[in-house]
């Protein structure tokens, strides 16, 4: 337990045979139950999980297993594995559920950093941020570029304008927030963490952004950024439109949704008419009027973004200094 709260850990694993054993052996003492999900690995990850789980559970002081091995019948993706763990944590009524990487990137002290803001009630969801100071320099360049691109898109889509490194999988969530966000519908691929932020904001969940160091061992990333960024961008666009409708039109009303819609439509008309006039000079479309429409549309969009930032300011907690 941590601050008198029961703590669960979800550990997704796919072909992590060299690392998963150490992850299980070095679980922080405050973790009451760990759901280790083998996402239908093709190596001996499942055998390693069962072996280490048996060893840890035999050392336990209660009849309840501390490590719960779970194997998918088919590969579902990292988001699908985490969803499976979340659903088990909900069923077991765990107070806080954290996610620990199966490849050893979430070392025990990092886990405590992430769990603390949720366990002490300052936030209902917390996530790591590797993009500060030395943490950013330790990240490979191609990951930095991809991360910054998706960070900008996720800020707009989710409404958490000050939160960075949304791809970071080191997270913790309270039972109440997990129960509210409709976790059954969470995206199951690598964009699950971006999708979850959108869902959290639509439910007005307070999020803590926690400074953490980057840890890279001998693992190989399965992410192909050439396909990953376009796919997740499409996911975030759909999530953005859903958030506007759900949060600002259905559950409550705020004109910022209309500013977004009108701005996008006006800028789009201005851009298309400008392209038409450039291709066909006899089209009767004025380049000046096209430019005015395009600029006016972007002005509406910027006003909407400012409104959105102000509406969500109280939902963001930045924890960058207390872990220096």
CORJOBEL-V509038 format. One line per field, one symbol per residue. ss: DSSP state (h for helix, s for strand, l for the rest). phi: phi as a letter, one per 20 degrees, with the letter a starting at -180 (. if undefined). psi: psi as a letter, one per 30 degrees, with the letter a starting at -180 (. if undefined). A space follows every 10 residues. Layout:
ss = ???
phi = ???
psi = ???
//
This chain:
ss = lsllslssss ssslllhhhh hhhhhlllll llssssssll llllhhhhhh hhhhhhhhll llllllssss sllllllhhh hhhhhhhhhh hllllssssl lllllllhhh hhhhhhhhhl llllsssssl lllhhhhlll hhhhhhhhhh hhhhhhhhll llllllllll sssshhhhhh llhhhlllll lhhhhhhhhh hhllllssss slllllllll llllhhhhhh hhhhhhhhhh hhhhhhhhhh lllllhhhhh hhhhhhhhhh hhhhhhhhhl llllllhhhh hhhhhhhhhh hhhhhhhhhh hhhhhssssl llll
phi = .blmdfddcd cfbcldgfdf ffgffdggff febceddeel fddegfffff fffgffffef ecffffddfc cffbfdnfff ffggfgffff felffccddd ffenfdfgff gfgffgfefe nfbdbcbece edlfgfffeg gfffffffff ffffgffene fdfdlfffee cbbffffffe emffeffdef egffffffff ffdlefdddd fbeeccdefd feedffdfff ffffffffff fffgffedce fbcbffffff ffffffffff ffffffffec fefneeffff ffffffffff ffffffgfff fdgfeccddd efdf
psi = lkhgkkklkk jkkjhheffe eeeefgkkff jekkjjjjhh lfageeeeee eeeeeeeffl flfkkekjkk kkflkfleee eeeeeeeeee efhkekklkk kfggfilefe eeeeeefeeg gflfkllljg gkbeeeffkk eeeeeeeeef eeeeeeeffi ffklhffkfj lkkleeeeff fhffgkkfaf geeeeeeeee efghkkkkjk kllkjkbglk kgkjfefeee eeeeeeeeee eeeeeeefee flkkfeeeee eeeeeeeeee eeeeeefeej fgfgkkeeee eeeeeeeeee eeeeeeeeee egefgkjjif ffg.
//
